[in-house]
Amino acid sequence: MSAIDTKNVSHNELLKESNPTLAGGLAATMADPTTDRFSDDDTQFLKFHGAYQQDDRDLRKTGKKYMMMVRSRIPGGVMTARQWTVFDDLATQYGNNTLRLTTRQCIQFHGVLKSGLGPLIKRINESLLSTLAACGDVNRNVTASPTPATTKARDEVYADALRTALALAPKTPAYHAIWIDNVQLDLEAPEQKNFRDPLYGETYLPRKFKISFVVPPVNDMDVFTNDLGFIAIVENDRVVGYNVAVGGGMGRSHGNVQTFPRLADVIGFVTPENVIPVAKAVLTTFRDFGDRANRKHARFKYVVEERGAAWTRDEINRRAGLTLEPARAYAFTTTGDLYGWHRAVDGSQFLTLYVETGRIKDVAGHTLKAALRAVAEQFPHLEFRISANQNIILANVPEADRVAIDALLASHGVKTANQASVLHAASMACPALPTCGLALAESERMLPGFIDRIEKLGGELGLGGEEIVIRSTGCPNGCARPYMAEIAFVGKAPGRYQLWLGGNAAGTRLNRLYRDVIREAELETELGPILQRWKNERTPGERFGDFAARVLWPELDSAQTPTN
């Protein structure tokens, strides 16, 4: 084992070095019927296996009841109909009867008790998906544009995303031992004691790492928010290579100006056969130069920010054994999804369904969970694709099935046209309360009501039907990518939010802090005058975010308002 400076690293680093298999005491705790929770140290190992230990914060006054959030890893967000039915079963049997679509094209299960954790993870693996590396200090789920409408090259991009996910997956034997074989590894055995992951080493990464593939002109992956982004360059319907973007990330902390959101820098172009060497070079650069003392400063974006894009490019070239070519021309126009029915480039049909805040559930008059289960059972040849905007796409639909699918969905109260208002359709929220331990304020349960109020306000001002990208998070960590939105609410305390303005539709510009604290009741008071100014002072066709950047940012700069 390599020695690390125990005085200058976080506790997480010591945990990883002491047990590089990541096994901890997880199997022993799983086998103990007298406990309903994992130890604090084992909760850190548990994340690498795809689960967070949580409790229902609505019920804390009645005593903690521990439960797990389990996150699957679904490269590119693509599932078979059979896999969807398995996940639907698991949500009903072990979770809270909902499926939560994430902004990284995964599915989360909420409310899973310790007794259900093992069976749930085992069945996910039996369906040929996994939870390994869905969380933890490793490369997370690799995302890729799911919409099949633009170019046949999308299939090549998806294939490259799958190759990357496989190449960067951790190789610990503990995952299979615990969740498939149900045994505790002998951590004193030489093969376990001396285990060293061939890519990650003994202490893995300083923090999480995210990779995304995107196909211009649609930036539906928010590629610049990733540690590593591959921007496809397509010629004659073929991928000739990728522009490489490094150093993006959303997370920050309130009151800590040393933490901030950052857009990735485009540092060059790589051909498809060199995607894996470049991905490994970027990841190991982070592994070796990331901050292991301060986890709030441990993301790759700070390495790029402080050492510079040129240094980062040179280090990647050296490690990959190549020279990145100059970046090639591209342009983004939108981050949004194509709702409703559309024709794919192969002639098949696909349907994008709006999912409010990503939560698939059954409510009176809108039984979306039951509807999608019925679709999966009756049309087993379809693909289910999760978008990074928390929506679901039914792909590979033969023309002959479209009428029947429309009728089936309608019988469950699910529309395929005019599914949501323009503001709701462009919105996104993180789960926040009651389950997330980091949440300072509501998000998923708050945002739909906020948008209703903004729609009413806009209608009164004559702005009805105008699209604005609106996102919310319950804390500043940025899970719903709020710092890219035209309007963002970032939780600061119960019922109180920061207001950020000025992102753009293409996902190429960060917004800025406009108000450090607004109360829920002050929403109209704060936004009304700004929307009125937009109506009165906008240029023809100018979106709200572009107006805010053009007009309000100079005012913020002159007032010396902090931007992070």
N, C-alpha and C positions, 0 to 999 in steps of 0.2 A: 504494500500500500504506500502511496505517496504521502508524505507528511505535509500538513497544511498548518499555517500559523493560527493556532487556536485563539490567540488574543485579538486577531483582526478579521474574524469571519463571523457571520451570523450563526445562530444555533442550528438553522436548517442545514448549513454546510457541514457541521459536525455530525449531524444525524446521517447525512448521506455518506460521509466518509466512513462512519462506523458500520454501515450496513449497505454496501453498494448494490446488493441484490434487490433492495427496496422491500424486503419481506417483513421486516420489523416483527412485531408479534401479532400480525393480522390474523393468521390462521388460528392461533391459539385463542384469540378473542372470539373469532367466529364459532369456535367449538365450545365456548363457555356459555351455557344457557342462563347463567345467573347474572350476566351483565348485558345492558342494552346499549353500551357505547364503547368506543375505542379510546385509548389513552391519548393525551395531547400529542405526544411524540408520534404515535401511530397514525393520527389523523393526517400528519404530514406525508407519511408513506402512502396512506390511502389515496391521496390525490393523484399520485402517479398511476394508480390502478383505475382511475376514472370516477372517484366519488368524493364528496365533501360531507362531513358530519355537520348537521344543522339541528335547529329546533324551531318550533313554531313560535315566533315572537309575539303573536297575538295571545298566546296561552301561557306566557312566562309567569304571570302572577299566580297561576294555578300549579306551578311546578314544571320544570323542564321535562319534555318528552323528546328524547333524541331520535333523529331520523336522518336519512341520507338523501342527498341529491346525487343521482347517478347520471353521468354524461357518456353517451356513446361516441365512438369515433367512426365517422362515415366519410371517407375521402371523396371530395367533390359533391357530397350531399346526395349521392345516388343510391337508391334502394330498390330491390325487387318488390313486387306485390306481396310475395310470401314473407319477406322480411318485415314489411309493414304490418302484416297481421300478427306476427310474433311480437312486435313492439306494442301493438294495440293490446294484445293479451296481457303483456307484462305490466302495462300501465294500470290495467284493471285489477290484476291479481295482486300486485305488490306495491303499486304507487297510489296516487290520489285520483286515479281515473282520468288523468289528462296527460297529453304529450306536449312538451314545451319545445318548439323549434327555436334554435339559437341563431345568433348572427354569424356563426361559423359552420353553418350547414349541418349541425348535429341535432340530436334529440336528447332532451333531459327528462329524467323521471324524478318527480318530487314526492316526498312523504314516504320514502321506502324505509321500513324498519330494518334493524340489523338482521332479524330472522329471515327477511326476504332478500337480503343483499346477495348472498351466494347463489341462490337459484336464478335470480334475475341476470346476473353477470354471466353465469354459465350458459343460459339460454341465448343470450345475445351472441356469445361465441359460437354456439351451435348453429346459429343462423348465418354464420360466416362474416359477422361484423365483430366489433371489439369495443372495449372501454379503455384498453391500455393506452396511456399517453394522451387521453382526452383532457387531462389536467396535469399539473406538476411541472417541474423544471426541465422540460423537454420540448421538442417540437410538437405542437398541438395538431389538431386536425388540419389537413391541407385542403384549402378551399379552391374551387374552380367554377367559372361561369356555368350555370346549369341550363340556360335557355338555348334551345336548339334552333333559333330562328335566323341567326345572322350568317353563319358560314359552316360548311362541313368541317372546317378546320377545328371547330369546337371539340370534335371527337379526339383529335390529336392532342389538344390541350388537356383534355380529361385524362388521356392515357399518360401524359407526362406528369400530371398531378398524382396519379396512382403510383407511378414509378418512384416519385419523390417521397411519397408517404411511406412506402415500403423501405426505401433506402435509409430513411432517417428514424425508423422506429427503434426504440430501445430493445435490447436483447435479453433482459433479465429473465432467468428461469422461474422467478418467484410468481409471476402472474399465472402461468399455467399450473404451477403446483397448488396455489391457493384456490383458484377459482374453477379449475377443471378437475384436478385430482383431490382437492380438499385435504391437503397435507401441509404441515409446517416444515419448511426447509430446515435442515440441520445447519445452523449458521456457523457452527464451529468446524464443520467438515471442510477440508482443504479447498475443494472446488467452489464452495460458497464463500469461504473466508477470503479467498484470493480472486474472487470474481471481479472482472473489470470490463465494463461495456466497451466494445471495440471502437465505438464512435464517441460516446459521452464520457468515458473514463469512470473514475470512482465517484466523483461528486456531481456528475451531470452538468446542467447549465446553471448559471447564476439565477435565472428566473425563466419564465415561459418564453416560447419562441413561436412565431406565427408566420406561415407561408401562404401566399395566395397566387393563383393564376387567373388572368383576366383577358378578355378578348375585346379590344376597342371596336367600335366607339362606345360600348357599354361598360361602365365601371361599376358593375353591380356588386363587386367584391370590395369596394373601397380599398383598392390595392395599396394606396399610399399610407394606410394605417398599419400595414404589416411590417414585421422585422425584415422580411424578404418578399419581394413581389416580382412576378414574371409577367410582363406585358407582351402578349403575343403580337408578333408582326406577321401579317398574313398577306401572301401574294398568290394570286390565282387559286384561291381556296385552299392553300397549303400553308402550314406554319413554317416559315423559313428561319425563325428564331425568336428570341425574347429580349426585350429591354429589361435590364436588371435594376430593381429599385431596392435600396437598403435603408434601414434605420427609422422606420415609421413606428408609431405607437400612440395610444390614447391616454394611458394612465397618468394621473397626477394626484397630488394630495392637497387638501385645503390648507392654506397658510404656509405652504412650503414652496417658495419660488424656485427652488432647485429642481422641482419636478414639473413637467409640462408636456402637453401633447406635441407631437412632431410628425411632419410629413416625411416620407422616405425620399431619398435622393436617387435619381436615375444616374447610374454610374457607367453604363455601357450596354453592349449587346452580346448575346451568346447564342450559338447554334444549338438545336435541340439535343444533340448527342452529348453536349457538355453541361446540361442542366444539373445533373447529379453532382459532378465534381464542383460546380460553382455553389450549389446548395450546401454541400458538406464544408466547403471552404468558408462560407459565410457563418455557418453554425459553429464551426470550431474556432473561428475568430472571436465570436461572442464567448464561447466556452473559456478561452484563454485570457481574454482581456476584460470581460465583464466584471462588475463590482460584486465581490462576494462578502463584503462587510455590511453594506447598507442595502437591504432589499428594495427600498423605495427608489434607489438609484441603480438598480441592477439590470435594467432592460438594455437591449442592444442599441436602442436609439441614443443613449447617452455616450456609448462608445463612439458612434459615428459623429455625434454632435461635437464631442470634445477633441477627438483625434482628426476629424475632417473626412470629407468624402474621398479626397485624393489618397490619403493614407489608407483608408478602408479598401479602395479599389486596388491599390498596390498589394496589400496583404492578401486579398482574395486571389489576385493573379498568381502570387507566389505559391499559395497553398493549392490552388487548382492546377497549377502547371500550364497556364495559358495566359493570353492577353485579351481582355475584353475589348471588343471592337467599339467604335463610337456608336452611341445610341442612335436608333433610326426614328424617323418621323412617325408620329401617331397623334390621335386626338380623341378625347372623351367628350361625350355630350350629356350623359345621364348616368345616375346610379340606380334608377328605378327598374321595377319589373314590368313585363308585358302582361297585364291582367286579361282574363278572358281567353277565348279560343283564338289560336293562331296556327298557321301552317308552318311546319318545320321545313328545313331545306331538303330533307329526303322525301317530302311529300306527305308525311304523316301529320297528324294534328297534335297539338299540345294545349293544355288548359292550365292557366295559372289562377289559383284560388287565393284570395286575400284571407289572411289569418290574423285577426286582431291581436296585437302584441305577441304574436307567435304561439298563443295558447290554444291547442286543439282540445275542445271539450264539447260536451252536450249541454245545451241550455234549452229552455222551452222555446219552440219554434225555430231552433237552429241547432240541430244535432249533427254537428260537423264530424265529430269523432265516429259516430255510428255510420255516417255517410261514407267516409273514406274507408272504413272497414268493409262496407258493402261493395264499394268499387273494387277494392283489392281482391275480394272473394269472387266477384262476378266477372272481373276482367283481369285474370292473373298474368296476362302478357304485358301489362303496362309497367312503366317505371314510375316510381315516386321520387321526385327530386326536390330537395330542400333549398330554398334560395337564401342568400345572406341577408335578405330583407325580411326574413322570418315568414315567408310564404311557402306554399306547396305547389309543385308543378306535376301534373299528370302527363307523362310523355309517352311517345310511341303509340299514339291512339290511332287505329285505323279509322278512316272516314266513316265506315259503316257503323262504328260504335258510338259516334258522337251523340246522336239523338237519344240513345238508351242511357248514356251517362248523364245527359242533361236531365232526363226524366227522373233518374234515380236520385240525383242530388236535389232536385226540386222537391221530391217527396220528403226530404229531410229539412226543407227550408233553406237550402244552400243555393244561392244564385250563382250563375255563371256569367252574367252580364250586369253591369251597374252594381257591383258587389259592395262598394263602399264609396263614400264621398271622396273628393280629390284630396282633402287634407288627411283624412284617416288612412287612405291608401298610401300616402307618402310618409307615414309615421312609423316610429319604432321605439320600443321601450325594453329595459332590462326587467327581470323579475322583481328585484328589490324585496320589500316586505311582503309577506311575513317570514320568509325562509332565509334570505341572505343575511349572514351575520355582519356584513360590511355596510348594509343599507342604513342611511341616515334619514331617509324620507321615502315616501311611496313613489312608485314609478309605473309598473304595469297596471296597478289598480287605479292610478291617478290619471294617466295620460288620456284615455278616451274621453273622460269628462272635461279635461282641459281643452281638448280639440273641439268638442261640442261648443264650448264657450267661445273659442277663437272663431269658429265658423259663424256663430251668431253675431259676434262683433264685426267680422268681415262683411257679412251680409248687410248689416246696418250701415256700413261705410260704402257699400256699392262694390265690394271686392269679392263677392261670391263667385266660386268656381276657379279662383286663382290657386295654383299649386304652390305650397310652401313645404319644404322638407322639415319636419318637426320631430325631434327625438328627446327622450328623457332617460335619466339614470337616477338611481337612489343614492349614489355616492359619486365621488370624482374619478373613480377608476376607469370609467369609459366603456363599459361592456356593450352598450348600444351605439358606440361611435358618436357620442353627442357633439364632439368638437368639430365635426364635419357638417353639421346641420345648419340650415338657414336660421332656425330658432331652436334652441336647446334649453332644457331645464335640468339642472344638475343639483341633486339633493344636498342640502347643507344641514338641515335639522328637521324634525317633524313639522310638516306644513310649510317649510321654507326652502327656497331654491335660488341658486344662481341663475341668471338669465344671460345666455350667450347668443350672439347674433352674427350673421355674415358669412356662413359657409356657402358653397355654391352647388348647383345641380349636378355638375360633372364630378364632384368629389376631388377637386384639385386645390382647394383652399380651406384653411382652418378658419373657424369663426373666432370671435373675441368676446371677452367678458364685458357685458354691458351694465349689469347690476349685480352687486355681490349678494344681495339678499332681497327677494320678494316673497311675500306671503301669498298663500293660495287665494285669499280674498282680494288681493291686489292685482290679479291677472289683467283684468280689463283696464284698470288705472295705468298699469305699466305699458301694456301693448297698444292700447287705443291710440295714444298720440303718435306712436311710431308708425302704426298702420295708416293713420291719417296722413302723415308726412309722405309715406310711400305713395299713396294715391295722388297726392298733390304735386310731388316733386320728381316722380319717376320719369325716366326716359321711355319712349315707346317700347312696350314689350318687356321692360326691365323687371326681372324677378326680384323678390324681396331681399334675398341674400346679397345680390349684386348691388342693390340700392343701399343696403346697410353698410357694405364695404366701401362704397363710393362716398356716401354722405356722412354716415355716423362714425366711421373709423377716424377720419381727420379730427372730428370733434372729440373723440376719446383720446387721441394722441395729444391734442392741445391741452386737454384736462389732465394729462399724465395718469390716466386710469391704468392700473396694472392689467396685463393681458394673460396672466397665468396664476 
